[in-house]
Amino acid sequence: MMTANQQPQRPTIPPFRRVTVLCLLSCALGLSACAVYPTGYGYANETVVTGPVVRYAPPPPRVDVVGIAPYFGAIWIPGNWLWRDRWVWNEGHWARPPRPDARWAPGRWNQGRDGWRWHDGRWR
């Protein structure tokens, strides 16, 4: 029984449990900031023209947040601007290469005499 002057006792957490929790939180925070940047980006010499000609230049590319690869060998395909009667950002995504030595050549917008034209990205 408690008297009027006594404070209720708070449960104590053992030191090893505090250390374990702090280590797990630190690891989770550290891994959440990881990014995997695959090698082999480059532009193709041959281009495949698939998009319409657009009179207006695309906005500057956005910075994609690249998380941890969902599986071994995944390659990050960067986002790009699409023309849908206005500029719309197409988010980047992870993809499985068609073969182990394949590299992604990102798509790009090129300016020509008649306007801006999209050239598809492709596996090389």
N, C-alpha and C positions, 0 to 999 in steps of 0.2 A: 504494500500500500504506500502511496506517495503522500508526503506532507505538502503543505502549501509552498514551502521554500525550495523544493526539489524540482529540477528540470527533467523532462523526459529524456532518456538516453537515445541517441541516434545510433543506428547500426553502423558498425565499422566495416570497411571494405579491406580485406587483406591486401598487403602491398603487392604480392605476386599477381593478384587479379587486376590491380590498377595497371601494372606494367603490361600485362597481356592485352588489356583493352586499348591502352595507348599504342602498342605495337600494331595491333590490327587496324586501328584508325589511321595510323601513319601509312601503313601499306596500302590501304584503300585509297587514301588521298594521293599517294604517289602514283599508283597505277591508273587513277582516273586522269592523270595528266600525260600519260604515255601516248605517243603517236608513232605509227609505223609508216615510214616513207619508203615505198618500193623504189628500186633503181630501174633505170631503163627507159625513162621518159624521153621522148624525142619526137620530132615532127617527121611525118612521112614525106618522101620525095614525090610520090604520086598522090594525087588528091582525088577524092570522090565528091563531086558537087551534088548535094541532095536538097539543099534549102532554097527558099525563095531569095530574090534580090531585095534587099531592104535599103531604103534611102537614108535611114538614120543609123549612126554609129552605135554599137552596143556600149552599155555602161562599162566601167572598169570591172574586172572579175571580183567577185566576193571572196573572202577568205573562208574556206571550208574548215570546219572543226573535224579533224581526222582522229577518230577514236582508235581503240585497239582492234586489230584485224580479227574478224569473227572466226577465222580458221587459218591454218597454216597454208601459205602460198597465195593468200588473197591479195589482190592488187587494188589500190585506190584509184578510182576513175574520178578525176576532178569535175566539179560542177561547171556549168557553162550557161550563157544566156541563150534563150530561145525567143524567136519572134512569133507572137500569137496576137497580131494586131496591136501589140505593145510588147515591151521587153519583159520577159518572165524568167526568173532564175530557176535553173534545173539543178537540184542539189547533187553533190557528188555521192558516190556509193562504192561499196566493195564489190569486186567481181572475181569470178574464178577464170583464170586464163585458159585458153583452149589447149595449151600444151605447156610443159614446164619451162621452156625457154622463151615463151612469148612475152613481148613487151608491149605496153599500151602507148600508142601515138595519139595524143589528145586532139580532139577536134578544135577548129579555130575559125574565126571570122576574118576574111580577107577583104580589103577594099579594092574594088575595081572601078572602071570608068562609069559603070551603070549603078553602082552602089555597093553595099556590103553583102557578101555571099558566104554561107556556111559550108565548111568542108568537114565532113564527118571524121571522128576519131576511129581508129581501128587497131586490131591486134597485128603485130609484126613478128 
